[in-house]
């Protein structure tokens, strides 16, 4: 497999490293295509019946983009990561079968069948390597790709699509149960610790976004887009560090606040949490309070805000829903700030703690590597041990 420039390059062994590799691989299929997601989100926000400028003609783009274009792009990217251009082509072909075999957007199906088809083609290419007579290479290459890609498309239509639809339905029912019983804030207990282990992209784009897309397609908005991407808790944590953290760290926080809240690169604050693991309690409290506020106000977004900046939030907020969205961000930031401040002793321990300040530039560079909007992606290394 080729390197994934948009996700961390994980070294080390153990369960955490394996999970990070898997999460990074899933995110690597989505992040290069974020521009397409943003395009779909903007078209949806602008032209659907509840949009800013309703237009029935332009709104016809919404369904084909979400049900065909985006899954095919993900399948192509996943295939290309496994076996280059040939893998990307067969991955895209196979994804069409998955997309047509289900009524919901097949992001998860694309993540499965795209790389799988490319892997099968790679095995075939290795099997016949050096055994094809000169002059027949192109013929064999084209027909092998066509047969394998077409066959997997049929399999996707027949089996993979329905199975993934069934799994998605189960997951959706579980999330819907949490929503119906006002228990969705409990999700923060799992989401926030996973985020600081750099699994944020996999959680958002691999789990919550597909469910949120299906929900937004029915109701025009979804709260699921805001569970992981809410910039409020990170803002509250960094402000608490600025005012109450160790004095050696305080000069690094203003730049981190700008990069996180306005730039949407949440990874910039992860080292601050990892240096003080107890601060994960503040992140959970902030995240849960934000989700609770979104539920009470009925807030939701029309698409995933990526990167998760305040500007991206405003861009994908449906008309008339800004109050609930901004209130949830503000409350989550305030709650996280208060809890983090208390855990930091409101500055009482600032002089006593001997801590090494994180290099803000070094943190910003790997964080930017996880965002597809950067013109020159940088590979980040994260060392994990069991």
URSUL-V486858 format. One record per residue. N is the residue number from 1. RES is the residue in one letter. PHI is phi as a letter, one per 20 degrees, with the letter a starting at -180 (* if undefined). NEAR is the number of other C-alpha atoms within 10 Angstrom. Layout:
n->N res->RES phi->PHI near->NEAR
n->N res->RES phi->PHI near->NEAR
This chain:
n->1 res->X phi->* near->11
n->2 res->X phi->e near->9
n->3 res->X phi->f near->13
n->4 res->X phi->d near->22
n->5 res->X phi->f near->19
n->6 res->X phi->e near->28
n->7 res->X phi->c near->33
n->8 res->X phi->f near->27
n->9 res->X phi->e near->18
n->10 res->X phi->e near->19
n->11 res->X phi->c near->15
n->12 res->X phi->o near->13
n->13 res->X phi->c near->12
n->14 res->X phi->o near->11
n->15 res->X phi->f near->12
n->16 res->X phi->f near->16
n->17 res->X phi->f near->19
n->18 res->X phi->f near->17
n->19 res->X phi->f near->15
n->20 res->X phi->f near->24
n->21 res->X phi->f near->18
n->22 res->X phi->f near->15
n->23 res->X phi->f near->20
n->24 res->X phi->f near->25
n->25 res->X phi->f near->22
n->26 res->X phi->f near->23
n->27 res->X phi->f near->26
n->28 res->X phi->f near->25
n->29 res->X phi->e near->30
n->30 res->X phi->d near->28
n->31 res->X phi->g near->28
n->32 res->X phi->f near->19
n->33 res->X phi->d near->16
n->34 res->X phi->f near->20
n->35 res->X phi->g near->14
n->36 res->X phi->f near->17
n->37 res->X phi->f near->20
n->38 res->X phi->f near->19
n->39 res->X phi->g near->14
n->40 res->X phi->f near->22
n->41 res->X phi->f near->23
n->42 res->X phi->f near->19
n->43 res->X phi->f near->23
n->44 res->X phi->f near->28
n->45 res->X phi->f near->27
n->46 res->X phi->e near->21
n->47 res->X phi->d near->20
n->48 res->X phi->f near->20
n->49 res->X phi->g near->14
n->50 res->X phi->e near->17
n->51 res->X phi->e near->20
n->52 res->X phi->f near->17
n->53 res->X phi->c near->13
n->54 res->X phi->g near->15
n->55 res->X phi->b near->15
n->56 res->X phi->f near->11
n->57 res->X phi->f near->9
n->58 res->X phi->f near->13
n->59 res->X phi->f near->17
n->60 res->X phi->f near->14
n->61 res->X phi->f near->15
n->62 res->X phi->f near->19
n->63 res->X phi->f near->14
n->64 res->X phi->f near->12
n->65 res->X phi->f near->19
n->66 res->X phi->f near->23
n->67 res->X phi->e near->19
n->68 res->X phi->c near->18
n->69 res->X phi->g near->19
n->70 res->X phi->f near->23
n->71 res->X phi->f near->26
n->72 res->X phi->f near->29
n->73 res->X phi->f near->23
n->74 res->X phi->f near->31
n->75 res->X phi->f near->38
n->76 res->X phi->f near->30
n->77 res->X phi->f near->28
n->78 res->X phi->f near->31
n->79 res->X phi->f near->33
n->80 res->X phi->f near->25
n->81 res->X phi->f near->23
n->82 res->X phi->e near->24
n->83 res->X phi->b near->24
n->84 res->X phi->m near->17
n->85 res->X phi->f near->15
n->86 res->X phi->f near->18
n->87 res->X phi->f near->29
n->88 res->X phi->f near->26
n->89 res->X phi->f near->24
n->90 res->X phi->f near->34
n->91 res->X phi->f near->39
n->92 res->X phi->f near->29
n->93 res->X phi->f near->26
n->94 res->X phi->f near->33
n->95 res->X phi->f near->36
n->96 res->X phi->g near->28
n->97 res->X phi->f near->27
n->98 res->X phi->f near->36
n->99 res->X phi->f near->28
n->100 res->X phi->f near->20
n->101 res->X phi->e near->24
n->102 res->X phi->b near->21
n->103 res->X phi->e near->12
n->104 res->X phi->d near->21
n->105 res->X phi->g near->27
n->106 res->X phi->e near->30
n->107 res->X phi->f near->30
n->108 res->X phi->f near->22
n->109 res->X phi->f near->27
n->110 res->X phi->f near->34
n->111 res->X phi->f near->26
n->112 res->X phi->e near->22
n->113 res->X phi->f near->30
n->114 res->X phi->f near->37
n->115 res->X phi->f near->29
n->116 res->X phi->f near->21
n->117 res->X phi->f near->32
n->118 res->X phi->f near->32
n->119 res->X phi->f near->21
n->120 res->X phi->f near->18
n->121 res->X phi->f near->25
n->122 res->X phi->f near->17
n->123 res->X phi->f near->13
n->124 res->X phi->f near->15
n->125 res->X phi->f near->16
n->126 res->X phi->f near->10
n->127 res->X phi->f near->10
n->128 res->X phi->e near->10
n->129 res->X phi->g near->10
n->130 res->X phi->m near->10
n->131 res->X phi->d near->9
n->132 res->X phi->e near->11
n->133 res->X phi->f near->8
n->134 res->X phi->g near->8
n->135 res->X phi->n near->8
n->136 res->X phi->d near->9
n->137 res->X phi->g near->13
n->138 res->X phi->f near->11
n->139 res->X phi->f near->9
n->140 res->X phi->f near->15
n->141 res->X phi->f near->14
n->142 res->X phi->f near->11
n->143 res->X phi->f near->11
n->144 res->X phi->f near->16
n->145 res->X phi->f near->24
n->146 res->X phi->f near->15
n->147 res->X phi->f near->13
n->148 res->X phi->f near->20
n->149 res->X phi->f near->27
n->150 res->X phi->f near->19
n->151 res->X phi->f near->17
n->152 res->X phi->f near->26
n->153 res->X phi->f near->29
n->154 res->X phi->f near->20
n->155 res->X phi->f near->17
n->156 res->X phi->f near->27
n->157 res->X phi->f near->20
n->158 res->X phi->e near->16
n->159 res->X phi->c near->14
n->160 res->X phi->f near->24
n->161 res->X phi->g near->27
n->162 res->X phi->f near->19
n->163 res->X phi->f near->16
n->164 res->X phi->f near->22
n->165 res->X phi->f near->20
n->166 res->X phi->f near->13
n->167 res->X phi->f near->12
n->168 res->X phi->f near->21
n->169 res->X phi->f near->15
n->170 res->X phi->f near->12
n->171 res->X phi->f near->15
n->172 res->X phi->f near->19
n->173 res->X phi->f near->14
n->174 res->X phi->f near->13
n->175 res->X phi->f near->18
n->176 res->X phi->f near->17
n->177 res->X phi->f near->13
n->178 res->X phi->f near->15
n->179 res->X phi->f near->15
n->180 res->X phi->f near->11
n->181 res->X phi->d near->9
n->182 res->X phi->l near->14
n->183 res->X phi->d near->16
n->184 res->X phi->g near->21
n->185 res->X phi->g near->22
n->186 res->X phi->f near->17
n->187 res->X phi->g near->17
n->188 res->X phi->f near->21
n->189 res->X phi->f near->16
n->190 res->X phi->e near->10
n->191 res->X phi->f near->20
n->192 res->X phi->f near->24
n->193 res->X phi->f near->20
n->194 res->X phi->f near->16
n->195 res->X phi->g near->20
n->196 res->X phi->f near->21
n->197 res->X phi->e near->19
n->198 res->X phi->m near->21
n->199 res->X phi->d near->24
n->200 res->X phi->f near->23
n->201 res->X phi->f near->24
n->202 res->X phi->f near->25
n->203 res->X phi->f near->20
n->204 res->X phi->f near->24
n->205 res->X phi->e near->24
n->206 res->X phi->e near->19
n->207 res->X phi->c near->17
n->208 res->X phi->f near->21
n->209 res->X phi->f near->24
n->210 res->X phi->g near->22
n->211 res->X phi->f near->25
n->212 res->X phi->f near->25
n->213 res->X phi->f near->25
n->214 res->X phi->f near->20
n->215 res->X phi->f near->20
n->216 res->X phi->f near->21
n->217 res->X phi->f near->18
n->218 res->X phi->e near->10
n->219 res->X phi->d near->12
n->220 res->X phi->n near->20
n->221 res->X phi->a near->25
n->222 res->X phi->b near->23
n->223 res->X phi->f near->22
n->224 res->X phi->f near->27
n->225 res->X phi->f near->28
n->226 res->X phi->d near->28
n->227 res->X phi->f near->23
n->228 res->X phi->e near->24
n->229 res->X phi->e near->26
n->230 res->X phi->g near->27
n->231 res->X phi->e near->27
n->232 res->X phi->f near->28
n->233 res->X phi->g near->31
n->234 res->X phi->f near->30
n->235 res->X phi->f near->26
n->236 res->X phi->f near->28
n->237 res->X phi->f near->30
n->238 res->X phi->f near->29
n->239 res->X phi->f near->24
n->240 res->X phi->f near->26
n->241 res->X phi->f near->26
n->242 res->X phi->f near->20
n->243 res->X phi->e near->17
n->244 res->X phi->c near->22
n->245 res->X phi->f near->27
n->246 res->X phi->g near->22
n->247 res->X phi->f near->20
n->248 res->X phi->f near->15
n->249 res->X phi->e near->19
n->250 res->X phi->g near->18
n->251 res->X phi->f near->14
n->252 res->X phi->e near->18
n->253 res->X phi->f near->23
n->254 res->X phi->g near->15
n->255 res->X phi->f near->14
n->256 res->X phi->f near->25
n->257 res->X phi->f near->23
n->258 res->X phi->f near->15
n->259 res->X phi->f near->20
n->260 res->X phi->f near->26
n->261 res->X phi->f near->22
n->262 res->X phi->e near->16
n->263 res->X phi->e near->19
n->264 res->X phi->m near->26
n->265 res->X phi->e near->26
n->266 res->X phi->f near->28
n->267 res->X phi->g near->26
n->268 res->X phi->f near->27
n->269 res->X phi->e near->23
n->270 res->X phi->g near->18
n->271 res->X phi->f near->17
n->272 res->X phi->f near->21
n->273 res->X phi->f near->21
n->274 res->X phi->f near->14
n->275 res->X phi->f near->13
n->276 res->X phi->c near->12
n->277 res->X phi->g near->13
n->278 res->X phi->f near->13
n->279 res->X phi->f near->21
n->280 res->X phi->f near->21
n->281 res->X phi->f near->18
n->282 res->X phi->f near->28
n->283 res->X phi->f near->31
n->284 res->X phi->f near->25
n->285 res->X phi->f near->25
n->286 res->X phi->f near->35
n->287 res->X phi->f near->35
n->288 res->X phi->f near->27
n->289 res->X phi->f near->25
n->290 res->X phi->f near->33
n->291 res->X phi->f near->30
n->292 res->X phi->f near->20
n->293 res->X phi->f near->22
n->294 res->X phi->f near->24
n->295 res->X phi->f near->19
n->296 res->X phi->f near->12
n->297 res->X phi->e near->15
n->298 res->X phi->m near->14
n->299 res->X phi->f near->24
n->300 res->X phi->a near->25
n->301 res->X phi->d near->28
n->302 res->X phi->e near->28
n->303 res->X phi->a near->32
n->304 res->X phi->f near->27
n->305 res->X phi->f near->26
n->306 res->X phi->c near->26
n->307 res->X phi->f near->25
n->308 res->X phi->f near->23
n->309 res->X phi->e near->23
n->310 res->X phi->f near->19
n->311 res->X phi->f near->15
n->312 res->X phi->f near->18
n->313 res->X phi->f near->27
n->314 res->X phi->f near->16
n->315 res->X phi->f near->18
n->316 res->X phi->d near->24
n->317 res->X phi->e near->26
n->318 res->X phi->f near->23
n->319 res->X phi->g near->14
n->320 res->X phi->n near->11
n->321 res->X phi->d near->16
n->322 res->X phi->f near->17
n->323 res->X phi->f near->12
n->324 res->X phi->f near->20
n->325 res->X phi->f near->25
n->326 res->X phi->f near->20
n->327 res->X phi->f near->17
n->328 res->X phi->f near->28
n->329 res->X phi->f near->26
n->330 res->X phi->f near->21
n->331 res->X phi->f near->21
n->332 res->X phi->f near->30
n->333 res->X phi->f near->29
n->334 res->X phi->f near->22
n->335 res->X phi->f near->24
n->336 res->X phi->f near->33
n->337 res->X phi->f near->27
n->338 res->X phi->f near->19
n->339 res->X phi->f near->23
n->340 res->X phi->f near->30
n->341 res->X phi->f near->23
n->342 res->X phi->f near->16
n->343 res->X phi->f near->18
n->344 res->X phi->e near->21
n->345 res->X phi->m near->13
n->346 res->X phi->l near->17
n->347 res->X phi->n near->19
n->348 res->X phi->f near->13
n->349 res->X phi->d near->14
n->350 res->X phi->f near->20
n->351 res->X phi->e near->11
n->352 res->X phi->e near->10
n->353 res->X phi->e near->12
n->354 res->X phi->e near->11
n->355 res->X phi->c near->13
n->356 res->X phi->e near->10
n->357 res->X phi->f near->16
n->358 res->X phi->f near->15
n->359 res->X phi->f near->11
n->360 res->X phi->f near->18
n->361 res->X phi->f near->13
n->362 res->X phi->f near->11
n->363 res->X phi->f near->17
n->364 res->X phi->f near->19
n->365 res->X phi->f near->16
n->366 res->X phi->f near->23
n->367 res->X phi->f near->26
n->368 res->X phi->f near->25
n->369 res->X phi->f near->24
n->370 res->X phi->e near->30
n->371 res->X phi->d near->24
n->372 res->X phi->f near->21
n->373 res->X phi->e near->17
n->374 res->X phi->f near->11
n->375 res->X phi->f near->8
n->376 res->X phi->c near->11
n->377 res->X phi->g near->18
n->378 res->X phi->d near->19
n->379 res->X phi->e near->19
n->380 res->X phi->d near->21
n->381 res->X phi->d near->12
n->382 res->X phi->c near->15
n->383 res->X phi->e near->14
n->384 res->X phi->c near->17
n->385 res->X phi->c near->11
n->386 res->X phi->f near->9
